[in-house]
Amino acid sequence: MEEMSESERDALVAQLKAKWDSVNANYQRMTHMTRLDTCGQMRRKEGGENALKELEANIEKLTRPGPVYIKGL
């Protein structure tokens, strides 16, 4: 295991936040639909919700104080 550098950590957090913005924009378009008629629409909405939760959890983990360790391949 090796420790992730602060610059790598900051870059990864910035990428995750950009991804969150993109997913959130798509999710917001879906939530303004007053009627979700098909299973596909409902699945996309649920997928967006799950993706946002996962991204938020990852951002939270990386912004905590203390070192972040990377498992070697």
KOLLOMI-568857 format. One line per field, with one value per residue (C-alpha): residue number from 1; x, y, z. Coordinates in steps of 0.02 Angstrom, whole numbers, plus 32768, in hexadecimal, padded with zeros to 4 digits. Each point is the difference from the previous one (the first is absolute). Example, Ala and Ser with C-alpha at 12.3 -4.5 7.8 and 13.67 -1.06 7.14 Angstrom:
seq: c(1  2)
xx: c(8267  8045)
yy: c(7F1F  80AC)
zz: c(8186  7FDF)
END
This chain:
seq: c(1  2  3  4  5  6  7  8  9  10  11  12  13  14  15  16  17  18  19  20  21  22  23  24  25  26  27  28  29  30  31  32  33  34  35  36  37  38  39  40  41  42  43  44  45  46  47  48  49  50  51  52  53  54  55  56  57  58  59  60  61  62  63  64  65  66  67  68  69  70  71  72  73)
xx: c(8000  803A  7FC1  7FA9  8054  7F9F  8005  7FBA  7F7A  7FCE  7FFC  7F93  7F87  7FF4  7FDA  7F7C  7FAE  7FFC  7FB1  7F82  7FD1  7FE4  7F98  7F9E  7FD5  7FBA  7FA3  7FB3  7FBC  7FB1  7FB2  7FA2  7F9B  7F5B  7FDB  8078  7FA1  807A  806C  8098  7FDB  7FEC  80A2  8061  7FBE  8030  80A8  8020  7FD2  8075  808E  7FEE  8003  809B  805B  7FD3  8041  80A4  8018  7FDE  8082  8085  7FE2  8011  809F  808A  805C  7FAF  8053  8000  8002  808B  7FD7)
yy: c(8000  80AF  80A9  806F  80A9  809E  8039  7F59  800A  80B2  7FD0  7F68  8067  8081  7F76  7FB5  80A9  801C  7F54  8028  80A2  7FA0  7F77  807F  8065  7F63  7FCF  80AD  7FF5  7F59  803E  808B  7F80  7FF8  7F52  7F6F  7F92  7F76  7F89  8047  80AF  7FC1  7F9C  8096  806B  7F7D  7FE8  80BB  8001  7F6F  804E  80A4  7FA6  7F9E  809B  8061  7F71  7FF9  80BC  7FF9  7F77  805F  80A6  7FB9  8033  7F80  7F95  7F9D  7F5B  7FAE  7F45  7FCA  7F95)
zz: c(8000  7FDC  8035  7F7F  7FEB  8028  7F4A  7FC3  8084  7FCD  7F48  8024  806A  7F73  7F82  8072  8018  7F43  7FE9  808A  7FA5  7F5F  8050  8064  7F64  7FAD  809E  8011  7F4F  802C  80A3  7FA8  7FA1  805C  7FC2  7FEE  7F85  7FDA  8063  7FA6  803F  80B1  7FF4  7FBD  808F  8081  7FAC  800B  80B8  8023  7F9C  805E  80A9  7FCF  7FC1  809D  806E  7F9E  800A  80BB  8019  7FA0  8058  80B0  805A  8007  7F83  7F73  7FD5  7F55  7FF3  7F89  7F6A)
END
